[in-house]
Amino acid sequence: KQEVTQIPAALSVPEGENLVLNCSFTDSAIYNLQWFRQDPGKGLTSLLLIQSSQREQTSGRLNASLDKSSGRSTLYIAASQPGDSATYLCATTQGGSEKLVFGKGTKLTVNP
Amino acid sequence: GAVVSQHPSWVICKSGTSVKIECRSLDFQATTMFWYRQFPKQSLMLMATSNEGSKATYEQGVEKDKFLINHASLTLSTLTVTSAHPEDSSFYICSARAAGRAYGYTFGSGTRLTVV
């Protein structure tokens, strides 16, 4: 059974700082891994999708890496802004199914 | 990009009544949609997989008679919470994926259900 863990659970940084969010998973037989952002009381916004054959994906100030063999993914946020404050969720597939398994998220606060 | 619309965004109902939540894929067809539940400060837990034209597949521990799922078309899935109780109060979110695993999952905006 796939298990996804995110560290840290919460992070508070000053504006402008570069930061890294960590995600680990127990079953390396994944189709892909996806990072989401969730604002309070809202749905999920997809940030980056990494296919199992890829090592990383970039979108603007965000860069996500994937190391299947070690069961790890990181989300790098450059030059953080107060608008980046949200909960970031990592999710990947379970076994040979399309079901997504989510981590508990990292709550990020970027202070002006 | 792929857009999933979910309605209502919030609903308050009395105990014992039923509530229907709709999930629509606006610009793509989705043979499979997923329904999640999220408790405060917890992550998303998959409740069921909605399959167009066939019965939904429920996760272990989810009562199929209480959470009725209908996926009558390639763009619409509905979740009906029957005989709602206060413990059913939660945040419900649906998701869908365009054909082909090159695409990720798109999520609706969620529905906050409060049962009083």
Interface residues (C-beta under 8 A of the other chain):
Chain A: Y31 N32 Q34 F36 G41 K42 G43 L44 T45 S46 L49 Q51 L89 A91 E98 K99 L100 V101 F102 G103 K104 G105
Chain B: Q6 T32 F34 Q42 S43 L44 M45 L46 T49 F91 I93 S95 R97 R101 A102 Y103 G104 Y105 T106 F107 G108 S109 G110 R112
